[in-house]
Amino acid sequence: MSRNFYSEINLHIVWHTKNSLPLLKPQVEPIAHRCLKKRIVQTPEVFVHEIGGTETHVHLAVTIPPTLTISKFIGLLKGGCSHDVNQQVGCRDKTLPWQTGYELRHGRSGLGDRLHPQSARPSRQANRAGPIGTDDAA
């Protein structure tokens, strides 16, 4: 691919817990969001704007490069997050299984400002520490 290009692919990604059960409880949600952020930051050229959601689903606002396969990226996030949470919580049973599939929307810059519908809430950690992906408080 030519190195003389500009790309800004902003995505709002949503996926649910298995059977939309309220599995992202206060003791699990921060671990899940931290695991997702770690995996996103480790993906070259991907920027995380914000992570949020409710007890039944996750919202991500990210910017990705045009070379990234979206379905593979989301599959790695979901599988890796579930694995990491299950390891950290230390349960033999699956603490955090995900529903099959995801919802994907694309948009312009400023995606983080429009991330949360009325029913969703930003991460508790994000509320205290400012936007995820920055060191500055909001």
DSSP file (Angstrom, degrees, kcal/mol; ACC not computed):
  #  RESIDUE AA STRUCTURE BP1 BP2  ACC     N-H-->O    O-->H-N    N-H-->O    O-->H-N    TCO  KAPPA ALPHA  PHI   PSI    X-CA   Y-CA   Z-CA
    1    1 A M              0   0    0      0, 0.0     4,-0.1     0, 0.0    66,-0.0   0.000 360.0 360.0 360.0 140.9    0.0    0.0    0.0
    2    2 A S        -     0   0    0      1,-0.1     3,-0.1     2,-0.1     0, 0.0  -0.289 360.0-143.8 -59.8 143.3    1.2    3.5   -0.8
    3    3 A R  S    S+     0   0    0      1,-0.2     2,-1.0     3,-0.0    -1,-0.1   0.465  86.1  84.1 -86.9  -2.6    2.7    5.4    2.1
    4    4 A N  S    S+     0   0    0      2,-0.0     2,-0.3     0, 0.0    -1,-0.2  -0.577  71.3  99.9-100.4  69.3    1.2    8.6    0.7
    5    5 A F        -     0   0    0     -2,-1.0     2,-0.4    -3,-0.1     0, 0.0  -0.976  58.2-140.8-147.1 159.8   -2.3    8.4    2.0
    6    6 A Y        +     0   0    0     -2,-0.3     2,-0.4     2,-0.0    -2,-0.0  -0.985  23.1 178.1-122.2 136.0   -4.5    9.7    4.9
    7    7 A S        +     0   0    0     -2,-0.4     2,-0.3     2,-0.0    -2,-0.0  -1.000  16.5 175.1-139.7 137.1   -6.9    7.5    6.7
    8    8 A E        +     0   0    0     -2,-0.4     2,-0.8     2,-0.1   101,-0.0  -0.761  10.3 172.8-140.6  92.3   -9.2    8.2    9.6
    9    9 A I  E     -A   64   0A   0     55,-0.8    55,-2.4    -2,-0.3     2,-0.5  -0.859   9.2-174.0-106.5 100.9  -11.4    5.1   10.2
   10   10 A N  E     -AB  63 107A   0     -2,-0.8    97,-1.8    97,-0.8     2,-0.4  -0.830   5.2-170.6 -98.9 128.6  -13.4    5.8   13.4
   11   11 A L  E     -AB  62 106A   0     51,-3.3    51,-2.3    -2,-0.5     2,-0.6  -0.938  22.2-158.8-124.2 142.3  -15.5    2.9   14.7
   12   12 A H  E     -AB  61 105A   0     93,-3.0    93,-2.2    -2,-0.4     2,-0.4  -0.979  25.4-171.8-113.4 113.4  -18.1    2.5   17.4
   13   13 A I  E     -AB  60 104A   0     47,-2.6    47,-2.5    -2,-0.6     2,-0.4  -0.898   7.5-178.2-114.5 135.2  -18.2   -1.2   18.3
   14   14 A V  E     +AB  59 103A   0     89,-2.4    89,-3.4    -2,-0.4     2,-0.3  -0.996   5.4 168.2-132.3 136.0  -20.7   -2.9   20.6
   15   15 A W  E     -A   58   0A   0     43,-1.5    43,-2.5    -2,-0.4     2,-0.2  -0.989  22.5-130.7-144.3 156.3  -21.0   -6.5   21.7
   16   16 A H  E     -A   57   0A   0     -2,-0.3    83,-2.7    41,-0.2    41,-0.3  -0.623  20.9-108.1-104.7 157.5  -23.1   -8.2   24.4
   17   17 A T  B >   -E   98   0B   0     39,-2.7     3,-2.6    81,-0.3    81,-0.3  -0.383  65.6 -66.0 -69.7 160.9  -22.4  -10.7   27.1
   18   18 A K  G >  S-     0   0    0     79,-2.2     3,-1.8     1,-0.3    -1,-0.2  -0.290 122.8  -6.4 -54.1 127.7  -23.7  -14.2   26.5
   19   19 A N  G 3  S-     0   0    0      1,-0.3    -1,-0.3    -3,-0.1    -2,-0.1   0.698 118.4 -81.5  55.4  22.9  -27.5  -14.1   26.5
   20   20 A S  G <  S+     0   0    0     -3,-2.6    -1,-0.3     1,-0.2    -2,-0.2   0.816  79.5 167.2  52.7  35.2  -27.3  -10.4   27.5
   21   21 A L    <   -     0   0    0     -3,-1.8     2,-2.3     1,-0.1     3,-0.3  -0.496  49.8-106.7 -75.1 149.1  -26.8  -11.5   31.1
   22   22 A P        +     0   0    0      0, 0.0    34,-0.2     0, 0.0     3,-0.1  -0.433  68.6 139.6 -77.0  71.3  -25.6   -8.8   33.5
   23   23 A L        +     0   0    0     -2,-2.3     2,-1.8    32,-0.7    33,-0.2   0.657  46.5  81.4 -91.1 -18.2  -22.1  -10.2   33.8
   24   24 A L        +     0   0    0     31,-2.4    -1,-0.2    -3,-0.3    32,-0.1  -0.422  67.2 165.2 -88.3  63.5  -20.1   -6.9   33.7
   25   25 A K    >>  -     0   0    0     -2,-1.8     4,-3.2    -3,-0.1     3,-1.6  -0.225  55.9 -89.2 -74.4 167.6  -20.7   -6.2   37.4
   26   26 A P  T 34 S+     0   0    0      0, 0.0    -1,-0.1     0, 0.0    -2,-0.0   0.769 128.7  48.3 -53.7 -29.0  -18.8   -3.6   39.4
   27   27 A Q  T 34 S+     0   0    0      2,-0.1     4,-0.2     1,-0.1    -3,-0.1   0.710 121.1  35.5 -83.7 -18.9  -16.0   -6.1   40.3
   28   28 A V  T <> S+     0   0    0     -3,-1.6     4,-2.5     2,-0.1     3,-0.3   0.799 102.8  69.8-100.7 -37.6  -15.7   -7.5   36.7
   29   29 A E  H  X S+     0   0    0     -4,-3.2     4,-2.8     1,-0.2     5,-0.2   0.884  98.1  48.8 -54.8 -48.1  -16.2   -4.4   34.5
   30   30 A P  H  > S+     0   0    0      0, 0.0     4,-2.2     0, 0.0    -1,-0.2   0.881 112.6  49.4 -63.1 -34.6  -12.9   -2.5   35.5
   31   31 A I  H  > S+     0   0    0     -3,-0.3     4,-2.5    -4,-0.2    -2,-0.2   0.935 112.6  47.5 -66.4 -45.6  -10.9   -5.7   34.8
   32   32 A A  H  X S+     0   0    0     -4,-2.5     4,-2.5     1,-0.2     5,-0.2   0.926 113.5  47.1 -61.4 -46.0  -12.6   -6.2   31.4
   33   33 A H  H  X S+     0   0    0     -4,-2.8     4,-2.6     1,-0.2    -1,-0.2   0.890 112.3  50.0 -65.2 -39.1  -12.1   -2.6   30.4
   34   34 A R  H  X S+     0   0    0     -4,-2.2     4,-2.4    -5,-0.2    -1,-0.2   0.909 111.7  48.5 -64.4 -42.3   -8.5   -2.7   31.5
   35   35 A C  H  X S+     0   0    0     -4,-2.5     4,-2.2     2,-0.2    -2,-0.2   0.908 112.5  48.4 -64.7 -42.2   -7.9   -5.9   29.5
   36   36 A L  H  X S+     0   0    0     -4,-2.5     4,-2.5     2,-0.2     5,-0.2   0.938 111.5  49.4 -62.8 -46.8   -9.6   -4.4   26.4
   37   37 A K  H  X S+     0   0    0     -4,-2.6     4,-2.9     1,-0.2     5,-0.2   0.921 110.2  51.4 -58.9 -44.6   -7.5   -1.2   26.6
   38   38 A K  H  X S+     0   0    0     -4,-2.4     4,-1.6     1,-0.2    -1,-0.2   0.923 112.4  45.3 -59.3 -45.8   -4.3   -3.2   27.0
   39   39 A R  H  < S+     0   0    0     -4,-2.2     4,-0.4     2,-0.2    -1,-0.2   0.873 114.0  48.8 -68.2 -36.8   -5.0   -5.3   23.9
   40   40 A I  H >< S+     0   0    0     -4,-2.5     3,-1.5     1,-0.2     6,-0.3   0.940 110.5  50.1 -67.5 -46.4   -6.1   -2.3   21.8
   41   41 A V  H 3< S+     0   0    0     -4,-2.9    -1,-0.2     1,-0.3    -2,-0.2   0.824 107.3  55.5 -61.6 -31.8   -3.0   -0.3   22.8
   42   42 A Q  T 3< S+     0   0    0     -4,-1.6    -1,-0.3    -5,-0.2    -2,-0.2   0.580  87.4  93.2 -78.0  -9.2   -0.8   -3.3   21.8
   43   43 A T  S X  S-     0   0    0     -3,-1.5     3,-1.7    -4,-0.4    -4,-0.0  -0.769  89.5-111.5 -86.5 119.8   -2.4   -3.3   18.3
   44   44 A P  T 3  S+     0   0    0      0, 0.0     3,-0.1     0, 0.0    -2,-0.1  -0.205  92.6   1.8 -55.9 135.1   -0.2   -1.2   16.0
   45   45 A E  T 3  S+     0   0    0      1,-0.2     2,-0.5    -4,-0.1    -4,-0.1   0.602  98.0 125.1  67.0  16.0   -1.7    2.0   14.7
   46   46 A V    <   -     0   0    0     -3,-1.7     2,-0.5    -6,-0.3    -1,-0.2  -0.904  41.7-163.9-106.5 134.6   -5.0    1.6   16.7
   47   47 A F  E     -C   63   0A   0     16,-2.4    16,-2.5    -2,-0.5     2,-0.5  -0.970   9.5-146.1-119.4 128.6   -6.1    4.4   19.0
   48   48 A V  E     +C   62   0A   0     -2,-0.5    14,-0.2    14,-0.2     3,-0.1  -0.827  16.4 178.6 -94.3 125.7   -8.7    3.9   21.7
   49   49 A H  E     -     0   0A   0     12,-3.4    83,-0.4    -2,-0.5     2,-0.3   0.867  65.0 -20.0 -89.3 -45.2  -10.9    6.9   22.4
   50   50 A E  E     -C   61   0A   0     11,-1.4    11,-2.4    81,-0.1     2,-0.4  -0.987  46.6-151.2-163.8 152.1  -13.1    5.5   25.1
   51   51 A I  E     +C   60   0A   0     -2,-0.3    72,-1.4     9,-0.2     2,-0.2  -0.999  37.9 131.4-127.5 132.1  -14.5    2.2   26.6
   52   52 A G  E     +CD  59 122A   0      7,-2.5     7,-2.8    -2,-0.4     2,-0.3  -0.788   7.7 129.7-155.2-163.2  -17.9    2.1   28.2
   53   53 A G  E     -CD  58 121A   0     68,-2.8    68,-1.6     5,-0.3     5,-0.2  -0.949  46.3 -82.2 141.3-159.1  -21.1    0.2   28.4
   54   54 A T        -     0   0    0      3,-2.0     3,-0.4    -2,-0.3    66,-0.1  -0.619  55.3 -77.8-130.9-170.8  -23.5   -1.4   30.8
   55   55 A E  S    S+     0   0    0      1,-0.2   -31,-2.4    -2,-0.2   -32,-0.7   0.667 130.0  43.1 -68.3 -14.9  -23.7   -4.7   32.8
   56   56 A T  S    S+     0   0    0    -34,-0.2   -39,-2.7     1,-0.2     2,-0.3   0.559 119.3  17.7-109.7 -10.8  -24.8   -6.4   29.6
   57   57 A H  E     -A   16   0A   0     -3,-0.4    -3,-2.0   -41,-0.3     2,-0.4  -0.992  60.7-126.6-159.1 164.3  -22.6   -5.0   26.8
   58   58 A V  E     -AC  15  53A   0    -43,-2.5   -43,-1.5    -2,-0.3     2,-0.4  -0.891  13.4-158.9-114.9 141.9  -19.4   -3.1   25.9
   59   59 A H  E     -AC  14  52A   0     -7,-2.8    -7,-2.5    -2,-0.4     2,-0.4  -0.980  11.3-174.6-116.3 134.0  -19.0    0.0   23.8
   60   60 A L  E     -AC  13  51A   0    -47,-2.5   -47,-2.6    -2,-0.4     2,-0.5  -0.992  13.1-163.5-126.2 138.0  -15.6    0.8   22.2
   61   61 A A  E     +AC  12  50A   0    -11,-2.4   -12,-3.4    -2,-0.4   -11,-1.4  -0.978  30.4 157.6-117.0 115.5  -14.7    4.0   20.3
   62   62 A V  E     -AC  11  48A   0    -51,-2.3   -51,-3.3    -2,-0.5     2,-0.5  -0.925  38.7-139.5-136.3 157.5  -11.5    3.3   18.3
   63   63 A T  E     -AC  10  47A   0    -16,-2.5   -16,-2.4    -2,-0.3   -53,-0.2  -0.986  30.0-173.6-115.5 131.1   -9.6    4.6   15.3
   64   64 A I  E     -A    9   0A   0    -55,-2.4   -55,-0.8    -2,-0.5   -18,-0.2  -0.835  24.9-109.6-123.9 158.8   -8.0    1.9   13.1
   65   65 A P    >   -     0   0    0      0, 0.0     3,-1.4     0, 0.0   -57,-0.0  -0.478  32.8-113.8 -80.8 160.2   -5.7    1.8   10.1
   66   66 A P  T 3  S+     0   0    0      0, 0.0   -58,-0.0     0, 0.0    -2,-0.0   0.641 112.8  63.8 -69.1 -12.5   -7.0    0.7    6.7
   67   67 A T  T 3  S+     0   0    0      2,-0.1     2,-0.4   -66,-0.0    -3,-0.0   0.526  80.1 101.2 -88.2  -6.2   -4.8   -2.4    6.9
   68   68 A L  S <  S-     0   0    0     -3,-1.4     2,-0.8     1,-0.0     3,-0.1  -0.654  71.7-133.6 -85.3 130.8   -6.6   -3.9    9.9
   69   69 A T     >  -     0   0    0     -2,-0.4     4,-2.5     1,-0.2     5,-0.2  -0.756  17.3-154.8 -81.8 113.2   -9.1   -6.7    9.4
   70   70 A I  H  > S+     0   0    0     -2,-0.8     4,-2.7     1,-0.2     5,-0.3   0.897  87.8  49.4 -61.2 -47.0  -12.0   -5.6   11.6
   71   71 A S  H  > S+     0   0    0      1,-0.2     4,-2.2     2,-0.2    -1,-0.2   0.893 113.7  46.3 -63.8 -39.2  -13.6   -9.0   12.2
   72   72 A K  H  > S+     0   0    0      2,-0.2     4,-2.4     1,-0.2    -1,-0.2   0.919 112.4  51.4 -67.1 -42.9  -10.3  -10.5   13.2
   73   73 A F  H  X S+     0   0    0     -4,-2.5     4,-2.1     2,-0.2    -2,-0.2   0.927 112.7  44.6 -58.9 -48.2   -9.5   -7.5   15.5
   74   74 A I  H  X S+     0   0    0     -4,-2.7     4,-2.9     1,-0.2     5,-0.2   0.898 111.7  53.5 -66.5 -40.1  -12.8   -7.8   17.3
   75   75 A G  H  X S+     0   0    0     -4,-2.2     4,-2.5    -5,-0.3     5,-0.3   0.903 110.0  47.6 -60.0 -41.4  -12.5  -11.5   17.6
   76   76 A L  H  X S+     0   0    0     -4,-2.4     4,-2.3     2,-0.2     5,-0.3   0.882 112.6  49.6 -67.7 -37.8   -9.1  -11.2   19.2
   77   77 A L  H  X S+     0   0    0     -4,-2.1     4,-2.6    -5,-0.2     5,-0.3   0.952 114.6  43.4 -63.8 -49.4  -10.4   -8.5   21.6
   78   78 A K  H  X S+     0   0    0     -4,-2.9     4,-2.3     2,-0.2     5,-0.2   0.949 119.1  41.9 -63.5 -49.8  -13.4  -10.5   22.7
   79   79 A G  H  X S+     0   0    0     -4,-2.5     4,-2.3    -5,-0.2    -1,-0.2   0.914 117.6  46.8 -65.3 -43.4  -11.6  -13.8   23.1
   80   80 A G  H  X S+     0   0    0     -4,-2.3     4,-2.8    -5,-0.3    -1,-0.2   0.901 112.7  49.0 -66.1 -41.7   -8.6  -12.2   24.7
   81   81 A C  H  X S+     0   0    0     -4,-2.6     4,-2.9    -5,-0.3     5,-0.3   0.938 111.8  48.6 -63.7 -47.2  -10.6  -10.1   27.1
   82   82 A S  H  X S+     0   0    0     -4,-2.3     4,-2.5    -5,-0.3    14,-0.3   0.925 114.0  47.1 -58.5 -45.8  -12.7  -13.1   28.2
   83   83 A H  H  X S+     0   0    0     -4,-2.3     4,-2.2    -5,-0.2    -2,-0.2   0.941 113.5  47.6 -60.9 -48.7   -9.6  -15.2   28.7
   84   84 A D  H  X S+     0   0    0     -4,-2.8     4,-2.6     2,-0.2     5,-0.2   0.914 113.1  47.7 -61.7 -44.5   -7.9  -12.4   30.7
   85   85 A V  H  X S+     0   0    0     -4,-2.9     4,-2.8     1,-0.2     5,-0.3   0.936 111.5  50.3 -63.1 -46.3  -10.9  -11.8   32.9
   86   86 A N  H  X>S+     0   0    0     -4,-2.5     4,-1.3    -5,-0.3     5,-0.9   0.879 113.3  46.9 -60.2 -37.8  -11.4  -15.5   33.6
   87   87 A Q  H  <5S+     0   0    0     -4,-2.2    -1,-0.2    -5,-0.2    -2,-0.2   0.911 114.9  45.1 -68.9 -43.3   -7.7  -15.8   34.6
   88   88 A Q  H  <5S+     0   0    0     -4,-2.6    -2,-0.2     1,-0.2    -1,-0.2   0.862 113.6  47.8 -72.7 -35.8   -7.7  -12.7   36.8
   89   89 A V  H  <5S-     0   0    0     -4,-2.8    -1,-0.2    -5,-0.2    -2,-0.2   0.800 101.9-140.0 -75.0 -27.3  -10.9  -13.5   38.6
   90   90 A G  T  <5 +     0   0    0     -4,-1.3     2,-0.3    -5,-0.3    -3,-0.2   0.761  46.2 146.6  79.1  26.7   -9.6  -17.1   39.1
   91   91 A C      < -     0   0    0     -5,-0.9    -1,-0.2     2,-0.2     4,-0.2  -0.732  48.1-147.1 -95.9 145.0  -12.8  -19.0   38.4
   92   92 A R  S    S+     0   0    0     -2,-0.3    -1,-0.1     2,-0.1     2,-0.1   0.842  87.6  68.8 -73.7 -33.6  -12.9  -22.4   36.8
   93   93 A D  S    S-     0   0    0      1,-0.1     2,-0.7    -3,-0.1    -2,-0.2  -0.438 107.2 -91.3 -77.9 158.9  -16.3  -21.4   35.3
   94   94 A K        -     0   0    0      1,-0.2    -1,-0.1    -2,-0.1    -2,-0.1  -0.628  39.2-174.3 -73.6 115.7  -16.4  -18.8   32.6
   95   95 A T  S    S+     0   0    0     -2,-0.7    -1,-0.2     1,-0.2   -13,-0.0   0.836  78.1  27.7 -76.1 -35.7  -16.9  -15.5   34.3
   96   96 A L        +     0   0    0    -14,-0.3     2,-0.3   -72,-0.0    -1,-0.2  -0.644  69.2 167.1-135.8  77.4  -17.3  -13.5   31.1
   97   97 A P        -     0   0    0      0, 0.0   -79,-2.2     0, 0.0     2,-0.3  -0.672  26.3-138.7 -85.4 148.7  -18.5  -15.3   28.0
   98   98 A W  B     -E   17   0B   0    -81,-0.3   -81,-0.3    -2,-0.3     2,-0.1  -0.771  13.7-112.8-106.8 151.6  -19.6  -13.1   25.1
   99   99 A Q        -     0   0    0    -83,-2.7     2,-0.2    -2,-0.3   -81,-0.1  -0.445  45.9 -94.5 -69.9 151.7  -22.5  -13.4   22.7
  100  100 A T  S    S+     0   0    0     -2,-0.1   -84,-0.1   -85,-0.1    -1,-0.1  -0.478  87.6  12.7 -67.4 139.6  -21.7  -14.2   19.1
  101  101 A G        -     0   0    0     -2,-0.2     2,-0.3   -86,-0.1   -85,-0.2  -0.217  66.7-129.6  92.1-178.8  -21.3  -11.2   16.8
  102  102 A Y        -     0   0    0    -87,-0.1     2,-0.4    -2,-0.1   -87,-0.2  -0.967  13.9-114.7-164.0 164.7  -21.1   -7.5   17.3
  103  103 A E  E     -B   14   0A   0    -89,-3.4   -89,-2.4    -2,-0.3     2,-0.4  -0.919  30.8-166.3-110.2 139.8  -22.5   -4.2   16.1
  104  104 A L  E     +B   13   0A   0     -2,-0.4     2,-0.4   -91,-0.2   -91,-0.2  -0.990  11.9 173.6-133.4 129.4  -20.3   -1.8   14.1
  105  105 A R  E     -B   12   0A   0    -93,-2.2   -93,-3.0    -2,-0.4     2,-0.3  -0.971  14.4-154.2-128.3 147.6  -20.8    1.9   13.2
  106  106 A H  E     +B   11   0A   0     -2,-0.4     2,-0.3   -95,-0.2   -95,-0.2  -0.872  24.0 150.7-119.0 156.8  -18.4    4.2   11.6
  107  107 A G  E     -B   10   0A   0    -97,-1.8   -97,-0.8    -2,-0.3     3,-0.1  -0.902  39.6 -71.4-162.8-170.7  -18.2    7.9   11.8
  108  108 A R        -     0   0    0     -2,-0.3     3,-0.3     1,-0.2    -1,-0.0  -0.235  66.7 -64.5 -88.7-179.5  -16.2   11.1   11.8
  109  109 A S  S    S+     0   0    0      1,-0.2    -1,-0.2     2,-0.1  -101,-0.0  -0.191 114.0  55.8 -62.6 162.1  -13.7   12.4   14.3
  110  110 A G    >>  +     0   0    0     -3,-0.1     3,-1.4     3,-0.0     4,-0.6   0.648  64.1 146.3  85.2  17.0  -15.1   13.3   17.8
  111  111 A L  G >4  +     0   0    0     -3,-0.3     3,-1.4     1,-0.3     4,-0.2   0.845  61.8  62.6 -56.8 -38.3  -16.5    9.7   18.1
  112  112 A G  G >4 S+     0   0    0      1,-0.3     3,-0.9     2,-0.2     4,-0.3   0.800  95.9  60.6 -59.8 -29.2  -15.9    9.6   21.8
  113  113 A D  G <4 S+     0   0    0     -3,-1.4    -1,-0.3     1,-0.2    -2,-0.2   0.746 112.6  37.1 -69.7 -22.8  -18.4   12.5   22.3
  114  114 A R  G << S+     0   0    0     -3,-1.4    -1,-0.2    -4,-0.6    -2,-0.2   0.204  87.6 105.1-112.1  14.2  -21.2   10.5   20.8
  115  115 A L    <   +     0   0    0     -3,-0.9    -1,-0.1    -4,-0.2    -2,-0.1   0.888  66.7  63.7 -64.8 -42.7  -20.3    7.1   22.2
  116  116 A H        -     0   0    0     -4,-0.3    -1,-0.1    -3,-0.1     2,-0.0  -0.754  63.8-158.1-101.2 114.9  -22.9    6.7   24.9
  117  117 A P    >   -     0   0    0      0, 0.0     3,-1.3     0, 0.0    -2,-0.0  -0.258  48.0 -87.2 -69.9 173.9  -26.6    6.4   24.2
  118  118 A Q  T 3  S+     0   0    0      1,-0.3    -2,-0.0     3,-0.0     0, 0.0   0.839 128.5  49.7 -52.5 -38.0  -28.9    7.3   27.1
  119  119 A S  T 3  S+     0   0    0      2,-0.0    -1,-0.3   -65,-0.0     2,-0.2   0.641  99.5  77.9 -81.8 -14.2  -28.9    3.7   28.4
  120  120 A A    <   -     0   0    0     -3,-1.3   -66,-0.2   -66,-0.1    -4,-0.1  -0.580  61.7-157.0 -96.4 158.4  -25.1    3.3   28.4
  121  121 A R  E     -D   53   0A   0    -68,-1.6   -68,-2.8    -2,-0.2     3,-0.1  -0.978  22.3-111.9-130.2 146.2  -22.6    4.7   30.9
  122  122 A P  E     -D   52   0A   0      0, 0.0   -70,-0.2     0, 0.0     5,-0.1  -0.309  54.0 -75.4 -68.7 161.7  -18.9    5.4   30.5
  123  123 A S     >  -     0   0    0    -72,-1.4     4,-2.0     1,-0.1     5,-0.2  -0.263  36.7-128.3 -53.6 139.6  -16.4    3.2   32.4
  124  124 A R  H  > S+     0   0    0      1,-0.2     4,-1.3     2,-0.2    -1,-0.1   0.897 112.6  50.7 -58.0 -39.6  -16.3    4.1   36.1
  125  125 A Q  H  > S+     0   0    0      1,-0.2     4,-2.6     2,-0.2     3,-0.3   0.909 106.9  53.1 -65.6 -41.9  -12.5    4.4   35.7
  126  126 A A  H  > S+     0   0    0      1,-0.2     4,-1.4     2,-0.2    -1,-0.2   0.870 104.4  56.6 -62.8 -36.3  -12.8    6.7   32.7
  127  127 A N  H  < S+     0   0    0     -4,-2.0    -1,-0.2     1,-0.2    -2,-0.2   0.873 114.8  37.8 -62.2 -36.8  -15.1    9.0   34.6
  128  128 A R  H  < S+     0   0    0     -4,-1.3    -2,-0.2    -3,-0.3    -1,-0.2   0.850 124.6  36.8 -82.9 -35.7  -12.4    9.5   37.3
  129  129 A A  H  < S-     0   0    0     -4,-2.6    -2,-0.2     1,-0.3    -3,-0.2   0.411 106.0-116.7-103.4   2.0   -9.3    9.5   35.1
  130  130 A G     <  -     0   0    0     -4,-1.4    -1,-0.3    -5,-0.2     7,-0.2  -0.380  68.0 -11.1  87.9-175.3  -10.5   11.4   32.0
  131  131 A P  S >  S-     0   0    0      0, 0.0     3,-1.4     0, 0.0     2,-0.2  -0.267  77.7-110.1 -60.2 139.7  -10.7    9.9   28.5
  132  132 A I  T 3  S+     0   0    0    -83,-0.4     3,-0.1     1,-0.2    -2,-0.0  -0.477 103.7  40.4 -69.0 140.1   -9.0    6.6   28.1
  133  133 A G  T 3  S+     0   0    0      1,-0.4     2,-0.3    -2,-0.2    -1,-0.2   0.357 104.1  80.8 100.2  -4.3   -5.8    6.8   26.0
  134  134 A T    <   -     0   0    0     -3,-1.4    -1,-0.4     2,-0.1   -85,-0.0  -0.893  67.2-144.6-127.7 161.8   -4.7   10.1   27.6
  135  135 A D  S    S+     0   0    0     -2,-0.3     2,-0.3    -3,-0.1    -1,-0.1   0.471  75.4  94.8 -98.4  -4.6   -2.9   11.0   30.7
  136  136 A D  S    S-     0   0    0     -5,-0.1     2,-0.2     1,-0.0    -2,-0.1  -0.669  74.9-125.4 -92.0 141.1   -4.9   14.2   31.2
  137  137 A A              0   0    0     -2,-0.3    -7,-0.2    -7,-0.2    -8,-0.1  -0.542 360.0 360.0 -76.8 149.4   -8.0   14.5   33.3
  138  138 A A              0   0    0     -2,-0.2    -1,-0.1   -11,-0.1    -8,-0.1   0.494 360.0 360.0 -73.7 360.0  -11.0   15.8   31.6
